[in-house]
């Protein structure tokens, strides 16, 4: 998973969640993660832009037509390269 179990437990305890509630939430997050990984590996994701498929193929992603199939290792490799935060856009302050 992208965030460690230990890190999740720390954050949840910091927000006054009991150990049992922490464990339940961690287990649920793990199940969501595992289901997502299985879906992306077995069902794949459809891409509508041909250039996206080309880029995926060039980076070792299995494709069939316009559907790409990702392994967990491939996804986590690219997730680790993403910045921890970013801005979508910046709106300058407006004075009326």
C-alpha positions as CSV (number, residue, x, y, z in Angstrom):
1,X,0.0,0.0,0.0
2,X,1.2,3.6,-0.6
3,X,1.1,4.5,3.1
4,X,2.5,2.2,5.7
5,X,0.3,0.5,8.3
6,X,2.4,2.1,11.0
7,X,1.9,5.6,9.6
8,X,-1.9,5.1,9.4
9,X,-2.0,3.9,13.0
10,X,-0.1,6.9,14.1
11,X,-2.3,9.4,12.3
12,X,-5.5,7.7,13.5
13,X,-4.3,7.6,17.1
14,X,-3.3,11.3,16.8
15,X,-7.0,11.9,15.9
16,X,-8.2,10.1,19.0
17,X,-9.3,6.9,17.3
18,X,-9.1,3.7,19.4
19,X,-6.8,0.9,18.4
20,X,-9.7,-1.3,17.4
21,X,-11.2,1.4,15.2
22,X,-7.7,2.0,13.7
23,X,-7.4,-1.7,12.9
24,X,-10.9,-1.8,11.3
25,X,-10.1,1.2,9.2
26,X,-6.7,-0.1,8.1
27,X,-8.2,-3.5,7.2
28,X,-10.9,-1.7,5.1
29,X,-8.3,0.5,3.4
30,X,-6.3,-2.6,2.6
31,X,-9.3,-4.4,1.1
32,X,-10.0,-1.3,-1.1
33,X,-6.4,-1.2,-2.2
34,X,-6.3,-4.9,-3.0
35,X,-9.6,-4.7,-5.0
36,X,-8.3,-1.7,-6.9
37,X,-5.1,-3.5,-7.8
38,X,-7.0,-6.6,-8.9
39,X,-9.3,-4.5,-11.1
40,X,-6.5,-2.6,-12.8
41,X,-4.6,-5.9,-13.4
42,X,-7.5,-8.1,-14.6
43,X,-10.1,-5.7,-16.0
44,X,-7.8,-2.9,-17.0
45,X,-8.5,0.8,-17.7
46,X,-9.7,2.2,-21.0
47,X,-7.8,5.1,-22.5
48,X,-9.4,7.2,-25.3
49,X,-6.3,9.0,-26.4
50,X,-3.9,7.1,-28.7
51,X,-0.9,8.9,-27.4
52,X,-1.6,7.7,-23.9
53,X,-1.6,4.1,-25.1
54,X,1.7,4.7,-26.9
55,X,3.3,6.2,-23.7
56,X,2.0,3.3,-21.6
57,X,3.4,0.7,-24.1
58,X,6.8,2.5,-24.1
59,X,6.9,2.2,-20.3
60,X,6.2,-1.6,-20.2
61,X,2.5,-1.5,-19.6
62,X,0.5,-4.4,-21.2
63,X,-2.2,-3.1,-23.5
64,X,-4.9,-4.7,-25.7
65,X,-6.4,-2.2,-28.0
66,X,-7.2,0.9,-25.9
67,X,-7.2,-1.0,-22.6
68,X,-4.2,-1.0,-20.3
69,X,-3.5,-3.6,-17.6
70,X,-1.3,-2.6,-14.7
71,X,0.5,-4.6,-12.1
72,X,0.8,-3.3,-8.5
73,X,4.5,-3.0,-8.9
74,X,4.1,-0.8,-12.0
75,X,1.6,1.4,-10.3
76,X,3.6,1.8,-7.1
77,X,6.7,2.7,-9.1
78,X,4.9,5.6,-10.7
79,X,3.1,6.6,-7.6
80,X,6.4,7.0,-5.8
81,X,7.6,9.4,-8.5
82,X,4.6,11.7,-7.9
83,X,5.1,14.8,-5.8
84,X,3.7,14.7,-2.3
85,X,1.5,17.8,-3.0
86,X,0.8,20.1,-5.9
87,X,-1.5,23.0,-7.0
88,X,-4.0,22.5,-9.7
89,X,-4.2,26.2,-10.4
90,X,-3.5,29.5,-8.8
91,X,-6.1,32.3,-8.7
92,X,-4.7,35.8,-8.1
93,X,-6.4,37.8,-5.5
94,X,-9.0,40.2,-6.9
95,X,-9.6,43.6,-5.3
96,X,-13.0,45.1,-6.0
